[in-house]
Amino acid sequence: MSVTPLATVRPVQPAPAFRGRIGLDARSGHYAVPRRYRLHLAPACPSGLRISVVHSLLGLDDVCPITFLDAVPDGPDGGHSVLRPLYEASAHRYAGPAAGPVLSDDWSGRIVSTHAPDITRDLARHFGGGRSALYPCGAESEIEAVERLCRQGIEEAAQQAGAVDSEPAAHDAALDKLLETLGSLDRWLVEREYLIRDQITAADVELWVALVQLDTVHRHHLDAATVHRIAGHPTLWAYARRLTAHPAFGSQLDLTGITRWHHARCRGLEAAGAAVQILDWASHAARTP
């Protein structure tokens, strides 16, 4: 297999973990009050896209407004200067990157959480009303399993398969894992509209974002033959196409931003798979009612 040199990712200093949670009890500090909290995110990044889709599905524009960040952070450390005051108010002598996404508390001017899974769960649980079916009762373990599958079987496997410095054995193992994951999902979705229930859940959001990243980011790091094998799962990609046509999904896609975000993080030449687009995301999103 012949592949041109691939992009390398610039290391970004991780932001500290802010793991506050929104609760029902006023004594918790961060209790649920409409218009108290604000999201700061860039849909170009995977975590920001997950949160923005959940926010759209729940119809929370008036309950928890969003401040959209630029796709490419303007700080040399990978952070957003506009978030710097929040970080400095939330952590004494904070010197790391002011990274998104962030859930902030407008009352205190401080950060509640930077942990995307907690943020989406709290939005659905406390502000979703009857639409909190995104996290159905009894489905938490299934949703967590899908999160692990997407992270390990798609995102990490695709990164390893496309890494320029991968040993042949490691590359082949990662590619096998990626194709096995996609194949199992393709078979599972036969005669199913959604992943784990007969309605959209957080599991569908997780898988859709992973597929967006696979085609718009990771594909650029793979050879053309591999991309053709990835595309050879028609049920899975038809599922992605259907979700893209849903207003809450397709309307959140910032394809230009994803490209800018990717190019800002990666350096070097792309592989041949960059020319083999799997889905015309813009076209399917354009048909959204």
Backbone as CSV, one residue per row, in Angstrom:
resi,resn,N_x,N_y,N_z,CA_x,CA_y,CA_z,C_x,C_y,C_z
1,MET,0.855,-1.195,0.000,0.000,0.000,0.000,0.884,1.235,0.000
2,SER,0.657,2.116,-0.966,1.466,3.327,-1.092,0.663,4.540,-0.680
3,VAL,1.183,5.266,0.288,0.489,6.440,0.801,1.455,7.600,0.859
4,THR,1.020,8.763,0.449,1.859,9.953,0.554,1.995,10.359,2.005
5,PRO,2.989,11.142,2.367,3.139,11.571,3.758,1.868,12.233,4.263
6,LEU,1.534,11.936,5.494,0.271,12.391,6.051,0.481,13.525,7.039
7,ALA,-0.648,14.127,7.385,-0.612,15.253,8.312,-0.252,14.790,9.710
8,THR,0.422,15.632,10.434,0.696,15.378,11.837,-0.032,16.412,12.653
9,VAL,-0.503,15.993,13.817,-1.316,16.873,14.645,-0.434,17.629,15.620
10,ARG,-0.611,18.916,15.681,0.124,19.723,16.648,-0.368,19.395,18.046
11,PRO,0.523,19.139,18.991,0.076,18.883,20.360,-0.558,20.124,20.956
12,VAL,-1.659,19.933,21.620,-2.340,21.040,22.278,-2.417,20.734,23.755
13,GLN,-1.970,21.658,24.575,-1.996,21.468,26.019,-3.440,21.295,26.478
14,PRO,-3.738,20.207,27.200,-5.121,19.985,27.613,-5.589,21.018,28.632
15,ALA,-6.840,21.378,28.508,-7.428,22.297,29.472,-7.778,21.532,30.743
16,PRO,-7.796,22.207,31.890,-8.180,21.514,33.125,-9.631,21.083,33.048
17,ALA,-9.946,20.046,33.768,-11.298,19.496,33.719,-12.206,20.271,34.673
18,PHE,-13.166,20.972,34.121,-14.228,21.581,34.918,-15.417,20.634,34.808
19,ARG,-15.811,20.049,35.921,-16.837,19.011,35.876,-18.024,19.342,36.789
20,GLY,-18.417,20.634,36.850,-19.625,20.975,37.575,-20.849,20.405,36.872
21,ARG,-21.907,20.164,37.621,-23.128,19.607,37.059,-24.323,20.486,37.420
22,ILE,-25.261,20.585,36.486,-26.520,21.265,36.761,-27.403,20.307,37.543
23,GLY,-28.002,20.812,38.629,-28.842,19.964,39.463,-30.200,20.572,39.691
24,LEU,-31.042,19.833,40.408,-32.398,20.296,40.710,-32.460,21.068,42.017
25,ASP,-31.526,20.797,42.909,-31.552,21.369,44.241,-30.790,22.690,44.256
26,ALA,-31.421,23.745,44.777,-30.762,25.057,44.847,-29.475,24.993,45.651
27,ARG,-29.380,24.020,46.579,-28.179,23.899,47.402,-26.990,23.372,46.608
28,SER,-27.254,22.854,45.397,-26.155,22.318,44.587,-25.278,23.432,44.019
29,GLY,-25.781,24.669,44.024,-25.018,25.773,43.440,-25.398,26.022,42.007
30,HIS,-25.386,24.982,41.193,-25.736,25.116,39.780,-27.098,24.474,39.540
31,TYR,-28.129,25.092,40.077,-29.451,24.508,39.877,-30.073,25.020,38.584
32,ALA,-31.057,24.278,38.115,-31.604,24.501,36.774,-32.520,25.720,36.735
33,VAL,-32.070,26.748,36.054,-32.869,27.960,35.853,-32.732,28.371,34.387
34,PRO,-33.837,28.515,33.683,-33.741,28.947,32.277,-33.013,30.286,32.146
35,ARG,-32.186,30.390,31.105,-31.431,31.585,30.747,-30.326,31.934,31.744
36,ARG,-30.037,31.027,32.678,-28.910,31.251,33.588,-27.591,30.831,32.937
37,TYR,-27.638,29.806,32.120,-26.413,29.212,31.575,-26.226,29.575,30.107
38,ARG,-24.980,29.483,29.663,-24.629,29.820,28.280,-23.597,28.811,27.777
39,LEU,-23.758,28.446,26.506,-22.800,27.560,25.861,-21.842,28.384,24.999
40,HIS,-20.592,27.981,24.990,-19.580,28.591,24.136,-18.959,27.436,23.352
41,LEU,-19.191,27.398,22.056,-18.719,26.248,21.292,-18.526,26.583,19.816
42,ALA,-17.742,25.735,19.164,-17.537,25.802,17.721,-18.023,24.483,17.128
43,PRO,-19.066,24.491,16.313,-19.557,23.247,15.720,-18.542,22.567,14.815
44,ALA,-17.466,23.251,14.481,-16.428,22.636,13.654,-15.684,21.541,14.403
45,CYS,-15.647,21.609,15.729,-14.966,20.582,16.513,-15.980,19.525,16.929
46,PRO,-15.572,18.253,17.048,-16.534,17.178,17.322,-17.365,17.391,18.578
47,SER,-16.728,17.801,19.675,-17.483,18.009,20.916,-18.494,19.130,20.763
48,GLY,-18.088,20.211,20.100,-19.004,21.317,19.862,-20.161,20.910,18.977
49,LEU,-19.901,20.074,17.977,-20.970,19.624,17.087,-21.961,18.740,17.833
50,ARG,-21.471,17.849,18.676,-22.378,17.003,19.468,-23.306,17.865,20.325
51,ILE,-22.721,18.830,21.021,-23.534,19.668,21.905,-24.528,20.492,21.107
52,SER,-24.107,21.055,19.980,-25.009,21.915,19.211,-26.169,21.117,18.627
53,VAL,-25.935,19.856,18.231,-27.039,19.026,17.724,-28.022,18.712,18.846
54,VAL,-27.522,18.335,20.015,-28.414,18.064,21.151,-29.188,19.323,21.517
55,HIS,-28.517,20.453,21.567,-29.165,21.736,21.873,-30.280,22.016,20.873
56,SER,-30.037,21.750,19.593,-31.044,21.974,18.557,-32.205,20.993,18.684
57,LEU,-31.908,19.726,18.943,-32.962,18.724,19.122,-33.881,19.080,20.283
58,LEU,-33.314,19.660,21.317,-34.096,20.013,22.503,-34.777,21.374,22.378
59,GLY,-34.429,22.142,21.352,-35.048,23.457,21.159,-34.740,24.424,22.285
60,LEU,-33.456,24.581,22.616,-33.061,25.348,23.802,-32.528,26.753,23.508
61,ASP,-32.834,27.288,22.338,-32.301,28.611,21.988,-32.632,29.680,23.022
62,ASP,-33.848,29.645,23.558,-34.268,30.664,24.523,-33.946,30.288,25.952
63,VAL,-33.586,29.044,26.182,-33.329,28.548,27.540,-31.855,28.619,27.897
64,CYS,-31.024,28.260,26.925,-29.575,28.244,27.135,-28.917,28.733,25.856
65,PRO,-28.689,30.027,25.713,-28.154,30.572,24.453,-26.740,30.079,24.168
66,ILE,-26.375,30.139,22.893,-25.045,29.730,22.454,-24.257,30.936,21.965
67,THR,-23.030,31.047,22.408,-22.070,31.966,21.827,-21.141,31.121,20.961
68,PHE,-21.180,31.347,19.652,-20.385,30.521,18.744,-18.955,31.040,18.672
69,LEU,-18.023,30.102,18.762,-16.602,30.406,18.687,-16.105,30.191,17.262
70,ASP,-15.026,30.848,16.913,-14.436,30.617,15.604,-13.900,29.197,15.526
71,ALA,-13.930,28.621,14.339,-13.462,27.251,14.156,-12.005,27.094,14.562
72,VAL,-11.195,28.124,14.339,-9.768,28.061,14.643,-9.478,28.956,15.844
73,PRO,-9.051,28.383,16.978,-8.701,29.210,18.133,-7.625,30.223,17.781
74,ASP,-7.706,31.399,18.380,-6.766,32.461,18.038,-5.572,32.531,18.976
75,GLY,-5.537,31.675,19.978,-4.415,31.682,20.909,-3.309,30.739,20.473
76,PRO,-2.041,31.088,20.723,-0.925,30.213,20.336,-0.921,28.883,21.064
77,ASP,-1.644,28.818,22.188,-1.700,27.580,22.959,-2.920,26.740,22.609
78,GLY,-3.653,27.124,21.553,-4.825,26.360,21.157,-6.106,26.782,21.837
79,GLY,-6.107,27.931,22.493,-7.295,28.417,23.176,-7.934,29.601,22.474
80,HIS,-9.094,30.023,22.992,-9.842,31.161,22.455,-9.686,32.341,23.412
81,SER,-9.209,33.469,22.901,-9.002,34.632,23.769,-10.310,35.108,24.388
82,VAL,-11.437,34.918,23.683,-12.718,35.370,24.205,-13.125,34.587,25.451
83,LEU,-12.580,33.400,25.633,-12.893,32.587,26.807,-11.935,32.831,27.972
84,ARG,-10.869,33.576,27.720,-9.855,33.789,28.750,-10.425,34.347,30.057
85,PRO,-11.304,35.369,30.020,-11.845,35.878,31.286,-12.604,34.817,32.080
86,LEU,-13.342,33.952,31.392,-14.068,32.882,32.096,-13.098,31.939,32.802
87,TYR,-12.049,31.540,32.107,-11.083,30.620,32.707,-10.363,31.259,33.883
88,GLU,-9.979,32.502,33.715,-9.246,33.177,34.793,-10.132,33.407,36.012
89,ALA,-11.439,33.617,35.773,-12.357,33.784,36.903,-12.654,32.458,37.591
90,SER,-12.439,31.356,36.882,-12.823,30.039,37.400,-11.662,29.263,38.000
91,ALA,-10.432,29.624,37.657,-9.250,28.931,38.173,-8.182,29.961,38.490
92,HIS,-7.753,30.019,39.744,-6.792,31.025,40.198,-5.487,30.907,39.414
93,ARG,-5.031,32.034,38.865,-3.785,32.121,38.101,-3.763,31.111,36.945
94,TYR,-4.867,30.985,36.309,-4.955,30.037,35.194,-4.013,30.452,34.073
95,ALA,-3.202,29.487,33.580,-2.218,29.809,32.548,-2.325,28.908,31.328
96,GLY,-3.280,27.998,31.296,-3.415,27.077,30.170,-4.271,27.647,29.058
97,PRO,-4.599,26.832,28.064,-5.425,27.295,26.951,-6.878,27.467,27.368
98,ALA,-7.515,28.503,26.872,-8.941,28.731,27.127,-9.723,28.013,26.035
99,ALA,-9.923,26.734,26.221,-10.484,25.882,25.171,-11.995,25.736,25.303
100,GLY,-12.643,25.514,24.191,-14.060,25.194,24.166,-14.240,23.703,23.943
101,PRO,-15.440,23.174,24.119,-16.657,23.896,24.511,-16.696,24.179,26.004
102,VAL,-17.503,25.171,26.352,-17.673,25.591,27.744,-19.147,25.805,28.027
103,LEU,-19.601,25.330,29.182,-20.897,25.717,29.733,-20.607,26.674,30.878
104,SER,-21.081,27.910,30.765,-20.796,28.907,31.793,-22.063,29.333,32.510
105,ASP,-21.864,29.921,33.671,-22.942,30.428,34.512,-22.927,31.948,34.427
106,ASP,-23.946,32.522,33.778,-23.990,33.974,33.616,-24.140,34.696,34.951
107,TRP,-24.682,34.025,35.952,-24.857,34.671,37.247,-23.518,34.917,37.932
108,SER,-22.617,33.962,37.845,-21.332,34.076,38.534,-20.196,34.483,37.612
109,GLY,-20.408,34.343,36.294,-19.342,34.626,35.352,-18.242,33.588,35.383
110,ARG,-18.596,32.357,35.777,-17.597,31.293,35.878,-18.024,30.066,35.059
111,ILE,-17.074,29.182,34.892,-17.318,27.952,34.129,-17.990,26.910,35.004
112,VAL,-19.002,26.280,34.455,-19.631,25.140,35.118,-18.943,23.854,34.667
113,SER,-18.823,23.670,33.350,-18.268,22.417,32.825,-17.626,22.639,31.459
114,THR,-16.583,21.850,31.223,-15.987,21.756,29.889,-16.081,20.325,29.372
115,HIS,-16.842,19.491,30.056,-16.953,18.062,29.721,-18.223,17.835,28.904
116,ALA,-18.045,17.615,27.604,-19.188,17.563,26.686,-20.238,16.518,27.061
117,PRO,-19.876,15.278,27.425,-20.928,14.308,27.782,-21.789,14.758,28.959
118,ASP,-21.154,15.363,29.976,-21.938,15.872,31.112,-22.856,17.007,30.670
119,ILE,-22.344,17.867,29.816,-23.138,19.020,29.371,-24.385,18.565,28.634
120,THR,-24.244,17.636,27.679,-25.421,17.195,26.923,-26.415,16.471,27.812
121,ARG,-25.929,15.670,28.730,-26.843,14.962,29.640,-27.608,15.934,30.523
122,ASP,-26.921,16.951,31.043,-27.591,17.908,31.926,-28.598,18.767,31.170
123,LEU,-28.282,19.152,29.937,-29.240,19.913,29.140,-30.513,19.104,28.911
124,ALA,-30.338,17.836,28.553,-31.502,16.992,28.281,-32.294,16.709,29.550
125,ARG,-31.593,16.423,30.634,-32.263,16.027,31.877,-33.025,17.185,32.507
126,HIS,-32.452,18.376,32.485,-33.043,19.476,33.246,-33.787,20.504,32.405
127,PHE,-33.549,20.522,31.098,-34.223,21.498,30.250,-34.934,20.862,29.057
128,GLY,-34.860,19.545,28.939,-35.433,18.874,27.773,-36.916,18.633,27.834
129,GLY,-37.499,18.736,29.017,-38.930,18.466,29.133,-39.275,17.077,28.629
130,GLY,-40.349,16.959,27.873,-40.750,15.674,27.334,-39.811,15.162,26.266
131,ARG,-38.929,16.046,25.759,-37.991,15.647,24.707,-36.696,15.084,25.272
132,SER,-36.625,14.828,26.594,-35.440,14.247,27.187,-35.323,12.778,26.832
133,ALA,-36.151,12.316,25.912,-36.043,10.963,25.382,-34.726,10.757,24.659
134,LEU,-33.925,11.798,24.503,-32.576,11.615,23.977,-31.786,10.664,24.854
135,TYR,-32.112,10.623,26.127,-31.492,9.697,27.075,-32.608,8.878,27.721
136,PRO,-33.158,7.897,27.004,-34.310,7.148,27.524,-33.973,6.400,28.807
137,CYS,-34.958,6.217,29.619,-34.784,5.460,30.857,-34.284,4.059,30.520
138,GLY,-33.227,3.662,31.182,-32.682,2.329,30.984,-31.704,2.210,29.834
139,ALA,-31.447,3.303,29.117,-30.576,3.230,27.941,-29.179,3.793,28.187
140,GLU,-28.891,4.214,29.402,-27.602,4.862,29.655,-26.426,3.957,29.310
141,SER,-26.513,2.680,29.680,-25.392,1.775,29.389,-25.226,1.574,27.890
142,GLU,-26.330,1.560,27.150,-26.247,1.430,25.695,-25.601,2.661,25.072
143,ILE,-25.982,3.840,25.558,-25.418,5.080,25.027,-23.927,5.150,25.330
144,GLU,-23.540,4.762,26.546,-22.117,4.757,26.895,-21.347,3.768,26.031
145,ALA,-21.969,2.625,25.720,-21.315,1.643,24.852,-21.110,2.203,23.452
146,VAL,-22.088,2.957,22.939,-21.955,3.580,21.624,-20.858,4.641,21.661
147,GLU,-20.782,5.409,22.735,-19.722,6.413,22.874,-18.346,5.757,22.811
148,ARG,-18.180,4.625,23.529,-16.897,3.914,23.503,-16.606,3.349,22.115
149,LEU,-17.644,2.781,21.485,-17.472,2.198,20.160,-17.029,3.252,19.151
150,CYS,-17.669,4.416,19.191,-17.305,5.493,18.257,-15.914,6.024,18.544
151,ARG,-15.588,6.163,19.815,-14.275,6.702,20.173,-13.156,5.722,19.800
152,GLN,-13.320,4.458,20.171,-12.244,3.491,19.972,-12.283,2.847,18.587
153,GLY,-13.491,2.475,18.148,-13.612,1.711,16.917,-13.651,2.543,15.651
154,ILE,-13.972,3.843,15.790,-14.003,4.704,14.606,-12.928,5.781,14.706
155,GLU,-13.023,6.663,15.693,-12.128,7.818,15.744,-10.671,7.417,15.988
156,GLU,-10.415,6.644,17.053,-9.033,6.265,17.353,-8.487,5.306,16.306
157,ALA,-9.326,4.376,15.847,-8.870,3.423,14.830,-8.533,4.142,13.527
158,ALA,-9.361,5.102,13.130,-9.101,5.849,11.889,-7.833,6.682,12.015
159,GLN,-7.623,7.299,13.170,-6.405,8.082,13.383,-5.166,7.194,13.286
160,GLN,-5.229,6.023,13.918,-4.081,5.121,13.892,-3.833,4.574,12.490
161,ALA,-4.921,4.272,11.779,-4.780,3.747,10.421,-4.190,4.791,9.477
162,GLY,-4.387,6.056,9.783,-3.893,7.116,8.919,-2.641,7.798,9.413
163,ALA,-2.079,7.321,10.532,-0.893,7.969,11.090,0.337,7.655,10.241
164,VAL,1.104,8.660,9.925,2.257,8.492,9.043,3.339,7.631,9.671
165,ASP,3.427,7.611,10.995,4.495,6.869,11.661,4.046,5.522,12.199
166,SER,2.867,5.035,11.772,2.374,3.750,12.245,3.210,2.606,11.683
167,GLU,3.526,1.634,12.540,4.145,0.405,12.061,3.120,-0.351,11.223
168,PRO,3.566,-1.113,10.220,2.612,-1.849,9.369,1.626,-2.695,10.157
169,ALA,2.105,-3.387,11.187,1.209,-4.242,11.976,0.168,-3.406,12.709
170,ALA,0.600,-2.264,13.272,-0.332,-1.394,13.989,-1.341,-0.786,13.024
171,HIS,-0.855,-0.378,11.842,-1.757,0.173,10.828,-2.809,-0.849,10.433
172,ASP,-2.389,-2.073,10.153,-3.326,-3.107,9.711,-4.331,-3.450,10.798
173,ALA,-3.870,-3.503,12.051,-4.774,-3.809,13.160,-5.814,-2.703,13.328
174,ALA,-5.364,-1.458,13.208,-6.297,-0.336,13.340,-7.309,-0.331,12.206
175,LEU,-6.840,-0.584,10.985,-7.750,-0.615,9.844,-8.757,-1.742,9.981
176,ASP,-8.297,-2.914,10.429,-9.216,-4.046,10.643,-10.281,-3.681,11.678
177,LYS,-9.842,-3.002,12.747,-10.790,-2.609,13.792,-11.811,-1.614,13.256
178,LEU,-11.343,-0.647,12.469,-12.250,0.344,11.887,-13.271,-0.327,10.978
179,LEU,-12.827,-1.175,10.077,-13.738,-1.834,9.139,-14.673,-2.803,9.849
180,GLU,-14.167,-3.472,10.885,-15.030,-4.368,11.664,-16.131,-3.577,12.364
181,THR,-15.771,-2.425,12.927,-16.766,-1.576,13.599,-17.818,-1.086,12.620
182,LEU,-17.384,-0.591,11.473,-18.330,-0.093,10.472,-19.213,-1.225,9.954
183,GLY,-18.634,-2.397,9.769,-19.406,-3.539,9.286,-20.476,-3.974,10.277
184,SER,-20.122,-3.996,11.557,-21.102,-4.396,12.568,-22.232,-3.377,12.668
185,LEU,-21.901,-2.095,12.550,-22.931,-1.058,12.578,-23.816,-1.146,11.339
186,ASP,-23.209,-1.422,10.189,-23.966,-1.544,8.945,-24.975,-2.682,9.042
187,ARG,-24.564,-3.810,9.596,-25.479,-4.955,9.750,-26.556,-4.658,10.787
188,TRP,-26.179,-3.984,11.857,-27.128,-3.681,12.926,-28.246,-2.767,12.445
189,LEU,-27.920,-1.844,11.551,-28.897,-0.847,11.102,-29.831,-1.343,9.997
190,VAL,-29.634,-2.549,9.520,-30.546,-3.103,8.512,-31.965,-3.157,9.093
191,GLU,-32.894,-2.527,8.398,-34.308,-2.446,8.811,-34.499,-1.657,10.098
192,ARG,-33.493,-0.875,10.494,-33.630,0.027,11.639,-33.457,1.461,11.154
193,GLU,-34.294,2.357,11.673,-34.139,3.769,11.315,-33.147,4.464,12.224
194,TYR,-33.171,4.077,13.509,-32.270,4.680,14.479,-31.467,3.592,15.181
195,LEU,-30.508,3.986,15.986,-29.500,3.052,16.461,-29.971,2.131,17.583
196,ILE,-30.573,2.685,18.650,-30.910,1.836,19.788,-32.391,1.871,20.173
197,ARG,-33.147,2.802,19.634,-34.572,2.900,19.917,-35.297,3.221,18.622
198,ASP,-36.619,3.378,18.699,-37.392,3.734,17.507,-37.514,5.248,17.367
199,GLN,-36.604,5.982,17.979,-36.574,7.441,17.925,-35.122,7.883,18.048
200,ILE,-34.875,9.135,17.748,-33.514,9.661,17.884,-33.121,9.702,19.357
201,THR,-31.936,9.200,19.643,-31.370,9.286,20.988,-29.969,9.878,20.895
202,ALA,-29.344,10.071,22.045,-27.978,10.588,22.072,-27.009,9.648,21.364
203,ALA,-27.350,8.355,21.289,-26.500,7.403,20.570,-26.422,7.760,19.087
204,ASP,-27.529,8.217,18.512,-27.526,8.619,17.103,-26.675,9.868,16.896
205,VAL,-26.741,10.789,17.834,-25.901,11.990,17.737,-24.430,11.597,17.755
206,GLU,-24.087,10.695,18.668,-22.690,10.261,18.802,-22.184,9.616,17.514
207,LEU,-22.965,8.701,16.960,-22.526,8.000,15.749,-22.480,8.938,14.556
208,TRP,-23.471,9.814,14.426,-23.488,10.743,13.287,-22.259,11.638,13.293
209,VAL,-21.899,12.173,14.456,-20.723,13.044,14.536,-19.462,12.253,14.190
210,ALA,-19.375,11.007,14.650,-18.215,10.174,14.326,-18.115,9.939,12.822
211,LEU,-19.248,9.753,12.151,-19.236,9.542,10.704,-18.897,10.831,9.956
212,VAL,-19.374,11.952,10.451,-18.992,13.243,9.863,-17.478,13.404,9.926
213,GLN,-16.902,13.142,11.095,-15.458,13.270,11.258,-14.700,12.276,10.381
214,LEU,-15.217,11.062,10.278,-14.550,10.044,9.467,-14.443,10.495,8.013
215,ASP,-15.503,11.102,7.487,-15.515,11.487,6.071,-14.877,12.846,5.818
216,THR,-15.031,13.777,6.739,-14.537,15.136,6.487,-13.145,15.407,7.041
217,VAL,-12.651,14.546,7.947,-11.330,14.744,8.544,-10.432,13.524,8.329
218,HIS,-10.815,12.379,8.907,-9.942,11.205,8.874,-9.727,10.675,7.455
219,ARG,-10.703,10.824,6.588,-10.568,10.356,5.206,-9.341,10.949,4.521
220,HIS,-9.011,12.176,4.862,-7.873,12.848,4.237,-6.545,12.184,4.592
221,HIS,-6.554,11.345,5.625,-5.327,10.705,6.086,-5.214,9.261,5.585
222,LEU,-6.142,8.814,4.751,-6.193,7.418,4.319,-5.997,7.310,2.814
223,ASP,-5.571,6.134,2.352,-5.408,5.943,0.918,-6.767,5.681,0.266
224,ALA,-6.823,5.831,-1.040,-8.089,5.750,-1.766,-8.748,4.380,-1.629
225,ALA,-7.948,3.300,-1.672,-8.515,1.952,-1.558,-9.211,1.761,-0.214
226,THR,-8.604,2.295,0.845,-9.218,2.200,2.176,-10.519,2.979,2.241
227,VAL,-10.531,4.163,1.656,-11.758,4.965,1.676,-12.876,4.253,0.919
228,HIS,-12.558,3.596,-0.190,-13.570,2.841,-0.924,-14.123,1.701,-0.062
229,ARG,-13.281,1.071,0.740,-13.748,0.011,1.639,-14.633,0.590,2.744
230,ILE,-14.269,1.756,3.239,-15.091,2.415,4.254,-16.459,2.786,3.680
231,ALA,-16.458,3.255,2.436,-17.715,3.648,1.792,-18.603,2.452,1.472
232,GLY,-18.028,1.240,1.494,-18.793,0.056,1.132,-19.689,-0.466,2.228
233,HIS,-20.343,0.427,2.953,-21.315,0.061,3.995,-22.573,0.884,3.745
234,PRO,-23.348,0.496,2.744,-24.440,1.354,2.256,-25.514,1.657,3.292
235,THR,-25.829,0.701,4.160,-26.873,0.943,5.161,-26.420,2.005,6.159
236,LEU,-25.168,1.934,6.556,-24.623,2.892,7.519,-24.608,4.301,6.946
237,TRP,-24.168,4.444,5.695,-24.087,5.784,5.111,-25.455,6.322,4.713
238,ALA,-26.407,5.422,4.418,-27.788,5.877,4.194,-28.375,6.429,5.489
239,TYR,-28.033,5.792,6.598,-28.442,6.271,7.926,-27.865,7.666,8.174
240,ALA,-26.578,7.846,7.871,-25.953,9.164,8.049,-26.627,10.200,7.167
241,ARG,-27.002,9.807,5.962,-27.664,10.724,5.024,-29.026,11.152,5.572
242,ARG,-29.782,10.212,6.127,-31.109,10.540,6.689,-30.981,11.525,7.836
243,LEU,-30.040,11.283,8.719,-29.879,12.189,9.855,-29.424,13.571,9.402
244,THR,-28.597,13.634,8.380,-28.148,14.930,7.873,-29.310,15.755,7.342
245,ALA,-30.319,15.073,6.800,-31.497,15.773,6.280,-32.433,16.249,7.390
246,HIS,-32.181,15.820,8.635,-32.988,16.278,9.777,-32.540,17.692,10.154
247,PRO,-33.482,18.611,10.372,-33.102,20.005,10.653,-32.116,20.183,11.796
248,ALA,-32.241,19.367,12.846,-31.368,19.538,14.002,-29.945,19.063,13.736
249,PHE,-29.760,18.239,12.717,-28.425,17.736,12.395,-27.776,18.570,11.293
250,GLY,-28.392,18.541,10.104,-27.782,19.212,8.961,-27.562,20.694,9.169
251,SER,-28.445,21.343,9.901,-28.309,22.792,10.106,-27.107,23.153,10.968
252,GLN,-26.560,22.179,11.696,-25.426,22.458,12.571,-24.080,22.230,11.886
253,LEU,-24.105,21.671,10.669,-22.859,21.364,9.976,-22.164,22.645,9.486
254,ASP,-20.944,22.807,9.884,-20.111,23.914,9.399,-18.944,23.278,8.646
255,LEU,-19.182,22.921,7.386,-18.175,22.190,6.627,-16.923,23.024,6.376
256,THR,-17.114,24.318,6.109,-15.966,25.200,5.934,-15.169,25.289,7.234
257,GLY,-15.889,25.396,8.337,-15.223,25.456,9.643,-14.472,24.175,9.959
258,ILE,-15.050,23.025,9.626,-14.368,21.754,9.868,-13.066,21.694,9.083
259,THR,-13.108,22.145,7.833,-11.899,22.168,7.010,-10.837,23.081,7.629
260,ARG,-11.254,24.256,8.080,-10.311,25.188,8.705,-9.757,24.607,10.002
261,TRP,-10.635,24.001,10.802,-10.232,23.385,12.069,-9.209,22.278,11.817
262,HIS,-9.473,21.454,10.804,-8.569,20.363,10.458,-7.215,20.889,9.995
263,HIS,-7.225,21.853,9.089,-5.972,22.378,8.560,-5.155,23.096,9.636
264,ALA,-5.816,23.709,10.591,-5.108,24.401,11.659,-4.414,23.424,12.595
265,ARG,-4.952,22.224,12.718,-4.398,21.245,13.642,-3.385,20.314,12.978
266,CYS,-3.442,20.200,11.667,-2.621,19.218,10.967,-1.650,19.892,10.011
267,ARG,-0.514,19.235,9.809,0.506,19.749,8.885,0.944,18.620,7.963
268,GLY,1.467,18.960,6.792,1.987,17.953,5.885,1.043,17.682,4.727
269,LEU,1.428,16.677,3.922,0.656,16.321,2.747,-0.465,15.353,3.094
270,GLU,-1.521,15.358,2.294,-2.646,14.464,2.509,-2.469,13.183,1.715
271,ALA,-3.242,12.156,2.074,-3.214,10.886,1.361,-4.196,10.921,0.192
272,ALA,-4.162,9.867,-0.621,-4.990,9.841,-1.825,-6.484,9.806,-1.521
273,GLY,-6.856,9.348,-0.335,-8.275,9.271,0.015,-8.950,10.619,0.137
274,ALA,-8.153,11.687,0.201,-8.727,13.028,0.303,-9.619,13.348,-0.885
275,ALA,-9.360,12.706,-2.021,-10.132,12.990,-3.240,-11.381,12.131,-3.369
276,VAL,-11.611,11.220,-2.411,-12.731,10.276,-2.531,-13.775,10.588,-1.461
277,GLN,-14.657,11.524,-1.744,-15.688,11.896,-0.775,-16.736,10.797,-0.672
278,ILE,-17.111,10.443,0.544,-18.094,9.381,0.757,-19.507,9.926,0.647
279,LEU,-19.779,11.026,1.337,-21.115,11.614,1.330,-21.035,13.080,0.928
280,ASP,-22.002,13.538,0.166,-22.103,14.962,-0.165,-22.909,15.621,0.952
281,TRP,-22.237,15.918,2.052,-22.914,16.429,3.246,-23.661,17.722,2.967
282,ALA,-23.071,18.620,2.227,-23.698,19.914,1.952,-24.975,19.727,1.162
283,SER,-24.987,18.827,0.217,-26.170,18.602,-0.611,-27.309,18.047,0.216
284,HIS,-27.027,17.089,1.068,-28.091,16.474,1.872,-28.602,17.447,2.940
285,ALA,-27.689,18.248,3.505,-28.127,19.239,4.473,-28.945,20.337,3.813
286,ALA,-28.646,20.647,2.537,-29.353,21.706,1.817,-30.818,21.369,1.592
287,ARG,-31.140,20.070,1.618,-32.525,19.672,1.390,-33.346,19.656,2.666
288,THR,-32.683,20.084,3.781,-33.412,20.146,5.043,-34.594,21.099,4.927
289,PRO,-35.809,20.660,5.418,-36.980,21.549,5.330,-36.747,22.831,6.104
